[in-house]
Amino acid sequence: MSETSPRLRAELDGVPAYKPGKPAAAGGPKAYKLSSNENPYPPLPGVLETALAAAGSFNRYPDLACTALVAEIASRFGVPASHVATGTGSVGVAQQLLQSTAGPGDEVIYAWRSFEAYPIITRISGARPVEVPLTADEGHDLDAMAEAITERTRLIFVCNPNNPTGTVIRRAELERFLDRVPPEVLVVLDEAYREFIRDTEVPDGVELYRERPNVCVLRTFSKAYGLAGLRVGFAIAHEPVAAALRKTAVPFGVSQLAQDAAVASLRAEDELLGRVGSLVAERERVLATLTGQGWTVAETHANFVWLRLGERTLDFAAACEAAGVVIRPFAGEGVRVTIGESEGNDLFLQTAAAFRKEL
Ligand SMILES: Cc1ncc(COP(=O)(O)O)c(C=O)c1O
């Protein structure tokens, strides 16, 4: 066998591996998976039936253009169908946005720490990641991000609420930032957790996109809508960005199961958003309990909480795991804990209370 391996792109050498949230341990006492910001509720019966019906024809390719889903999204958000582009989860769409805008020699700006796929997909594109540290209160430093823009900047991710800290950017601050971004630079408002926001000062990106051709909004069916396993997300963007997304899409990437389940989910939105309301109530309970225990917790607007534990991060994650709760540690920084079933949240809170006493 030859010693020489095929030549691969040098950019891949610097690409960190995506770390998925650890699964809950199989067997033994019940364990709770609070590590991937998933929706703990099982599929709605109607949505499940729709998906199962679609499964009956998976010998056929899906609808390439996701026609019914695009039409449903367009009518739900009051945008032209030509401004809607779907993909294999919103991370798939984010990767298409990079393929459409950036390559070697270009720069991509985002806050750090933020969604861990940003550095991965940026490096894969060949562009240089420009990471702007979060502020002391765990939010985006939009002034520093605006100052980081150069002639080489092609795309800026703004994660609102931010994963993993849960912090939000409010209307006036976001508009001031958008006013500073040159029109040829694409701003991607990643709103994966939009449905969990209750603060009316946080703008809906879809309203901001309407007047701004360089703003693209990313949404997903994975979180509030509970379809993480089906892989479907979408962007709302003006032409020519939306057209570029259609060109860069993996042909037939979104399965018919996912398309039909997403349409059914939009039609069952009231029921699904009712569940989101229960998760928001749980979030508030978890936050209040943590604060009562003496923790300083970032003000979260998503379906997770962030505890900055520094060097105790992995110890805390191990304590949670021993108690039957799997959370998401970022070694040396902190832990992100998804709001799940109340029993799982309670186990996490009990662990947090005991750990706090040791600090
Ligand atoms: C901020 C953010 N954007 C996008 C995604 C991607 O979600 P999906 O690809 O499942 O739509 C996630 C998932 O964790 C996320 O946290």
The ligand as a Gaussian input file, in Angstrom:
#p B3LYP/6-31G(d) Opt

LIG

0 1
 C      -27.314000      29.184000      18.171000
 C      -27.584000      27.952000      17.402000
 N      -27.743000      28.036000      16.090000
 C      -27.995000      26.953000      15.358000
 C      -28.098000      25.726000      15.932000
 C      -28.287000      24.562000      15.028000
 O      -29.452000      23.911000      15.171000
 P      -29.995000      22.988000      14.022000
 O      -28.873000      22.729000      13.056000
 O      -30.433000      21.776000      14.709000
 O      -31.082000      23.765000      13.372000
 C      -27.934000      25.563000      17.292000
 C      -28.014000      24.236000      17.917000
 O      -27.562000      23.975000      18.968000
 C      -27.667000      26.717000      18.052000
 O      -27.478000      26.645000      19.364000

